[in-house]
Amino acid sequence: MEIGDDCIENQTFDEIKIGDSASISRTLTRRDIELFAVMSGDVNPAHVDPEFAKSDIFHKIIAHGMWGGALISTVLGTELPGPGTIYLDQTLRFLAPVGLGDTITVTVTAREKDAKRKRVTFDCTCVNQDGRTVIEGTALILAPTKKIKRPRMALPEVRIEERGAKFQKFITMAKEVEPIVMAVVHPTDAKSLGGAIAAAGLITPVLVGPEARIRAAAREAKVDLSRWRLVDTPHSHASAEAAVELARKGEVAALMKGGLHSDEFLHPVVRSGVGLRTERRLSHVFVVDAPTYDRPFFLTDAAVNIYPDLAAKRDIVQNAIDLAHALGIETPKVALLSAVETVTPKIPSTIEAAAICKMAGRGQITGAIVDGPLAFDNAVSADAARAKGIDSPVAGHANILVAPDLEAGNMLAKQLEYLANAETAGVVLGARVPIVLTSRADSIDCRLASCAIAALLDRHARRRAAA
């Protein structure tokens, strides 16, 4: 292999002179801490919990575990002596805390050589950006005896992915709101019942369904129902009907699907005259927490409207914008998805995207910046948009992704969940009350996030009504 300028080369035992030294500098970041926790398996909250970030305990433990042996070892293994070095022992003293954002310069200096055993003792110091020594001590190494020169290998890219982490913001916001009274419809299995009870504090659940089956599910899930109202019904159809009636009477402010099919759950909701319909078309919005995207985003409609026409798409877009407002996004950026960025009669979704943009320009859609058609890559990646010469305030920065139809939206949501390790919470909008449309596969965290979103939607609606 040809060796270029970017390589590492060692100094053998014979080449090392007393007083030789080498240094590197590193800045401590949150990512460093997370990587160290993953590598070591150490999840002590003093290491990884931001609540400890202002404490000396936190700083000193990071200095001990990370910046002591690890950085000194890096200098010895890559700079002096370099490749072939074997680290034998170290004695370090920790003199001052190291905090997030501190830049540490690590220096090793050859102090003593043992010619018989080819060992070298190095003085080691770590100095912060203010010139203060935070670590000092010695390291004993077995020095290489043969010359080694190798290309400097690029480190692999490592991503720390915490599923659902972005949902915590919404859950925290919802905890500041009075719990929303939510009818949990037909919670006759342990997962749907357990998820509803776990969300207590965000919601006040009203359990609607056959009492015997709900109590059996409670025994399986090991949850106590004594605190919660239970509305007994004979079967799933009656459960959905009873929940809608509770919402019409104002006894509950939201609905959540339990162990029944979505069509059966929504049928009484959309029934003309006696349901919960408004002038808006009902639509579903997934709130997506994808670890590789820098913000949560919204995907609509992937669950209710199969092939929406232009009027329905207008409502789908406006519903998603209203949800973004409820979650604290003042001016969301809406990307109307298609396969290409140009308007072409051969792809109807591009024509519909252009029409929706015109509707937004004429004030028929408000509260957001709307653009399309945009392919998925250009909607979420600024680099992809630049490469294609797309000049758009939405491209690469989308908060809301509008799928051309349910098939595309549903496949995209499942791809994000199962291939991109994303978490998805969901809610149906356009009815008189928020409707949490859970899936049987949803985790507890997803259910909590969906309940939090419903609570924030309810607060937003009440504020708008009072304005």
C-alpha positions in Angstrom: 0.0 0.0 0.0 1.3 3.4 -1.0 1.9 5.7 2.0 1.0 9.3 1.6 1.7 12.3 3.8 -1.3 11.6 6.0 0.2 8.8 8.0 1.4 7.9 11.5 5.0 6.9 12.2 6.5 5.7 15.4 9.7 6.5 17.3 11.5 3.3 18.4 13.0 2.9 21.8 16.4 3.8 20.4 15.1 6.9 18.8 13.4 8.3 21.9 15.4 10.9 23.8 14.7 12.0 27.3 12.7 15.2 27.1 10.9 14.3 23.8 7.3 15.3 24.0 4.0 15.2 22.0 0.6 16.8 22.5 -3.0 16.7 21.3 -6.0 18.8 22.1 -9.7 17.8 22.4 -12.9 19.6 23.4 -15.3 17.7 25.7 -18.8 17.4 24.1 -22.0 15.7 25.1 -21.4 13.2 22.3 -18.1 12.2 23.9 -20.0 11.4 27.1 -22.6 9.4 25.3 -20.0 7.4 23.4 -18.1 6.7 26.6 -21.3 5.5 28.3 -22.2 3.2 25.3 -18.6 1.8 25.1 -18.3 1.2 28.8 -21.9 0.3 29.7 -21.7 2.9 32.5 -25.1 4.5 32.8 -24.4 6.2 36.1 -26.6 9.3 36.0 -23.6 11.3 37.3 -22.1 10.5 33.9 -25.0 10.8 31.5 -27.8 12.8 33.1 -27.8 16.5 32.1 -29.2 17.4 35.5 -25.8 16.6 36.9 -24.0 18.7 34.3 -23.5 21.6 36.7 -22.0 19.6 39.5 -18.4 19.0 40.3 -19.2 15.3 40.8 -20.2 15.1 37.1 -17.2 16.9 35.9 -14.7 15.0 38.0 -16.1 11.6 37.0 -15.8 12.6 33.3 -12.2 13.7 33.9 -11.3 10.5 35.6 -13.0 8.1 33.2 -12.6 9.7 29.9 -9.9 12.4 29.7 -7.4 10.6 32.0 -6.3 7.3 30.5 -8.1 7.6 27.2 -6.5 10.8 25.9 -3.1 10.0 27.3 -3.3 6.6 25.7 -4.2 8.3 22.4 -1.1 10.4 22.4 1.2 7.5 23.3 -0.4 5.2 20.7 -0.5 7.6 17.8 2.2 10.3 18.4 4.9 9.3 20.9 6.1 6.6 20.7 3.3 5.8 18.3 2.2 2.6 16.6 3.4 -0.5 18.3 3.3 1.0 21.8 2.0 -1.2 24.6 0.5 0.7 27.6 1.6 -1.0 30.8 0.7 1.2 33.8 -0.3 4.7 34.8 -0.5 6.8 37.9 -2.7 9.9 37.6 -3.9 12.7 39.9 -7.0 14.6 39.2 -6.6 18.2 40.2 -9.6 20.1 38.8 -12.9 19.3 37.1 -13.4 19.1 33.4 -16.7 20.6 32.0 -18.6 20.3 28.8 -17.0 22.7 26.3 -13.6 22.6 28.0 -10.6 22.1 25.6 -7.9 19.9 27.1 -4.4 19.7 25.8 -2.7 16.5 26.7 1.1 16.4 26.7 3.4 13.4 27.3 7.2 13.9 27.9 9.8 11.1 28.1 11.4 11.1 31.6 13.2 7.8 32.0 14.3 4.9 29.8 14.9 1.2 30.8 17.2 -0.1 28.1 17.1 -3.7 29.4 13.3 -4.0 29.2 12.7 -1.4 26.5 10.4 0.5 28.7 9.9 4.3 28.9 8.3 6.4 31.7 6.4 9.5 30.5 5.3 12.5 32.5 1.7 13.3 31.6 -0.2 16.5 32.0 -3.7 17.7 30.9 -4.2 21.4 30.8 -7.4 23.2 30.1 -8.0 26.3 27.9 -7.3 28.6 30.8 -3.8 27.1 31.4 -4.9 25.2 34.5 -3.5 21.7 35.0 -6.5 19.4 35.6 -4.6 16.0 35.5 -1.0 15.1 36.0 0.9 11.8 36.5 3.1 9.2 34.8 2.6 6.5 32.3 4.8 3.4 31.7 4.9 1.9 28.3 6.7 -0.8 26.4 8.3 1.0 23.4 8.3 -0.4 19.9 11.7 -1.6 18.6 10.8 -1.8 14.9 10.0 1.2 12.7 6.3 1.4 11.7 4.8 3.8 9.3 1.1 3.4 8.3 -1.6 5.5 6.7 -3.7 7.4 9.3 -7.0 5.5 9.3 -10.2 7.5 9.3 -12.3 6.7 12.4 -15.7 5.1 11.7 -18.7 7.4 12.0 -20.6 6.5 15.2 -24.1 7.7 15.8 -25.7 7.7 19.2 -29.4 7.0 18.7 -31.9 7.4 21.5 -35.3 6.4 20.2 -38.0 8.8 21.1 -35.7 11.4 22.7 -37.4 14.3 20.9 -40.8 13.3 22.2 -39.7 14.1 25.7 -40.1 17.8 24.9 -43.8 17.3 24.1 -44.3 15.1 27.2 -42.7 17.8 29.4 -44.9 20.5 27.8 -48.0 18.4 28.4 -47.1 17.8 32.1 -47.6 21.6 32.5 -51.2 21.2 31.3 -54.2 19.9 33.3 -54.5 16.2 32.3 -57.0 15.8 29.5 -60.0 13.6 30.1 -59.7 10.9 27.4 -62.1 8.1 26.5 -60.0 4.9 25.9 -62.2 2.9 23.6 -62.4 -0.9 24.1 -59.1 -1.4 26.0 -59.6 -5.1 26.2 -55.9 -6.1 25.8 -53.0 -5.6 28.2 -51.1 -3.4 25.8 -53.8 -0.8 25.1 -55.0 -0.8 28.7 -51.5 -0.6 30.1 -50.5 2.2 27.7 -53.6 4.3 28.8 -52.9 3.8 32.5 -49.2 4.6 32.0 -50.2 7.9 30.5 -52.1 8.9 33.6 -50.9 12.4 34.6 -51.0 13.4 30.9 -54.6 12.1 30.6 -57.4 11.1 32.9 -58.6 7.9 31.3 -62.2 6.9 31.0 -62.3 3.2 30.1 -65.1 2.4 27.7 -65.7 -1.3 26.9 -66.9 -4.6 28.3 -66.1 -4.4 32.0 -65.3 -8.1 32.4 -62.8 -8.1 29.5 -61.2 -4.8 30.7 -60.7 -6.2 34.2 -59.2 -9.4 32.7 -56.8 -7.2 30.7 -56.0 -5.3 33.9 -55.0 -8.5 35.7 -52.8 -9.5 32.8 -51.2 -6.0 32.7 -51.0 -5.9 36.5 -52.6 -2.5 36.7 -55.0 -1.1 39.3 -58.3 0.3 37.9 -59.7 1.6 41.2 -59.0 5.2 40.4 -60.6 5.3 36.9 -64.1 5.5 35.6 -65.2 2.5 33.7 -68.2 2.7 31.2 -69.5 -0.8 30.6 -70.5 -1.7 27.0 -71.5 -5.0 25.4 -69.1 -5.0 22.5 -66.6 -3.0 20.4 -69.3 -1.3 18.2 -71.0 -0.1 21.4 -67.7 1.0 22.9 -67.0 3.4 20.0 -70.6 4.7 20.0 -70.5 5.3 23.8 -67.1 7.1 23.6 -68.4 9.5 20.8 -71.5 10.2 22.9 -69.3 11.1 25.9 -67.4 13.5 23.7 -70.5 15.1 22.3 -71.7 15.7 25.9 -68.4 17.2 26.9 -67.6 14.5 29.4 -64.3 13.6 27.7 -62.1 15.9 25.6 -60.3 13.3 23.5 -60.6 9.7 22.3 -58.0 6.9 22.1 -58.3 3.7 20.2 -57.9 0.5 22.1 -58.4 -3.1 21.0 -60.6 -2.5 18.0 -60.1 -1.8 14.3 -59.6 1.8 13.1 -62.6 1.7 10.7 -64.8 0.5 13.5 -63.4 3.1 15.9 -63.9 6.0 13.5 -67.2 5.0 12.1 -69.4 6.8 14.7 -66.9 9.7 14.7 -67.7 10.6 11.1 -71.4 9.7 11.1 -73.3 12.7 9.8 -75.3 14.7 12.4 -74.4 12.6 15.5 -70.7 12.2 15.2 -67.8 14.5 15.9 -67.2 16.0 12.4 -66.5 19.6 11.7 -66.2 21.5 8.5 -62.7 20.1 8.2 -61.9 16.8 6.6 -60.5 14.3 9.2 -56.8 13.5 8.7 -54.1 11.7 10.5 -50.7 13.1 11.3 -47.7 11.0 12.4 -45.2 12.9 14.6 -41.9 11.3 13.8 -38.8 11.2 15.9 -36.0 10.0 13.5 -32.6 9.9 15.3 -30.8 11.1 12.2 -33.0 14.2 11.7 -32.3 17.2 13.9 -36.0 17.9 14.8 -39.2 16.0 15.1 -41.3 16.3 11.9 -44.9 15.5 10.8 -46.0 13.1 8.1 -49.6 13.2 6.8 -51.9 11.5 5.8 -50.8 7.9 6.2 -53.9 6.5 7.9 -57.3 8.0 7.0 -57.6 9.5 3.5 -56.7 6.9 0.8 -56.7 9.0 -2.3 -57.5 12.6 -1.2 -58.7 15.1 -3.8 -57.4 18.7 -3.8 -60.1 20.0 -1.4 -59.2 17.1 1.1 -55.5 17.8 0.7 -56.1 21.5 1.6 -57.6 20.3 4.9 -54.9 17.7 5.4 -52.2 20.4 5.1 -54.1 22.9 7.3 -54.7 20.3 10.0 -51.0 19.5 10.2 -50.1 23.2 10.3 -52.5 23.6 13.3 -50.9 20.7 15.0 -47.4 22.2 14.5 -48.7 25.5 16.1 -50.1 23.6 19.0 -46.7 22.0 19.6 -44.9 25.3 19.6 -43.7 25.6 15.9 -44.8 29.1 14.9 -44.2 29.0 11.2 -43.8 25.4 10.0 -42.3 24.6 6.7 -44.5 22.3 4.6 -43.1 20.0 1.9 -45.5 18.6 -0.6 -44.0 15.3 -1.6 -43.8 13.7 -5.0 -41.2 11.7 -7.0 -39.7 14.8 -8.7 -39.4 18.6 -8.2 -40.8 19.7 -11.5 -44.5 20.0 -12.3 -45.4 17.4 -15.0 -48.8 16.2 -16.2 -47.5 12.7 -16.2 -47.4 12.7 -12.3 -50.6 14.1 -10.9 -49.2 14.7 -7.5 -46.9 17.3 -8.9 -49.9 19.2 -10.3 -51.7 18.9 -7.0 -48.6 20.2 -5.2 -48.4 23.2 -7.4 -52.2 23.9 -6.9 -51.8 23.7 -3.1 -48.9 26.1 -3.2 -51.1 28.5 -5.1 -53.9 28.0 -2.6 -51.4 28.9 0.2 -50.3 32.0 -1.7 -54.0 33.1 -1.9 -54.6 32.6 1.8 -56.6 29.4 1.5 -53.9 27.7 3.6 -52.4 29.8 6.4 -49.8 29.8 9.1 -46.9 28.1 7.2 -44.4 28.3 4.4 -45.6 25.8 1.7 -43.6 24.5 -1.2 -43.7 21.6 -3.6 -43.5 19.4 -5.4 -40.4 18.1 -3.6 -38.8 14.7 -3.6 -38.2 13.3 -0.1 -34.5 13.7 -0.2 -34.8 17.4 -1.1 -37.4 18.0 1.5 -35.2 16.8 4.4 -31.6 17.3 3.1 -30.2 20.7 2.4 -27.2 19.1 0.7 -29.4 17.2 -1.7 -31.4 20.3 -2.5 -28.2 22.3 -3.2 -26.9 19.5 -5.4 -30.0 19.8 -7.5 -30.0 23.6 -7.6 -33.3 23.8 -5.7 -33.8 27.3 -4.3 -36.6 26.9 -1.6 -37.1 28.0 2.0 -38.6 24.6 2.7 -36.1 22.3 1.0 -33.8 20.6 3.5 -35.7 22.1 6.4 -39.2 20.7 6.3 -41.3 20.3 9.4 -44.3 18.8 7.7 -44.1 16.2 4.9 -47.4 15.8 2.9 -47.6 12.4 1.2 -49.4 12.3 -2.2 -51.7 9.5 -0.9 -52.2 7.0 2.0 -50.2 4.2 0.3 -47.1 6.4 -0.1 -47.5 7.9 3.4 -48.1 4.6 5.2 -45.1 2.9 3.5 -42.9 5.9 4.3 -43.9 5.9 7.9 -43.2 2.2 8.3 -39.9 2.5 6.5 -38.9 5.3 8.9 -39.9 3.1 11.9 -38.4 -0.2 10.9 -35.3 0.9 8.8 -34.4 4.3 10.3 -35.2 3.4 13.9 -37.7 6.2 14.1 -40.5 6.4 16.7 -43.9 7.6 15.6 -46.7 9.1 17.6 -50.1 9.8 15.9 -53.3 11.8 16.2 -56.4 12.4 14.0 -57.4 16.0 13.5 -60.4 17.7 12.1 -62.9 16.3 14.6 -64.4 18.2 17.6 -61.8 16.5 19.8 -58.3 15.1 19.3 -58.3 11.4 18.5 -55.3 9.2 19.3 -55.2 6.5 16.7 -52.8 4.0 18.2 -51.4 0.9 16.5 -51.2 -2.5 18.2 -47.4 -2.4 17.6 -47.0 1.0 19.3 -44.6 1.1 22.3 -45.5 2.7 25.6 -43.3 5.7 24.7 -45.3 6.2 21.5 -48.6 6.0 23.4 -47.3 8.5 25.9 -46.2 10.9 23.2 -49.6 10.6 21.4 -51.4 11.4 24.6 -49.1 14.4 25.2 -49.8 15.7 21.7 -53.6 15.3 22.3 -53.3 17.3 25.5 -51.4 20.1 23.8 -53.9 20.1 20.9 -56.7 20.5 23.4 -55.0 23.4 25.2 -54.3 25.1 21.8 -58.0 24.8 20.8 -59.2 26.2 24.1 -56.8 29.2 23.8 -58.0 29.9 20.3 -61.6 29.7 21.4 -61.0 32.1 24.2 -59.0 34.6 22.0 
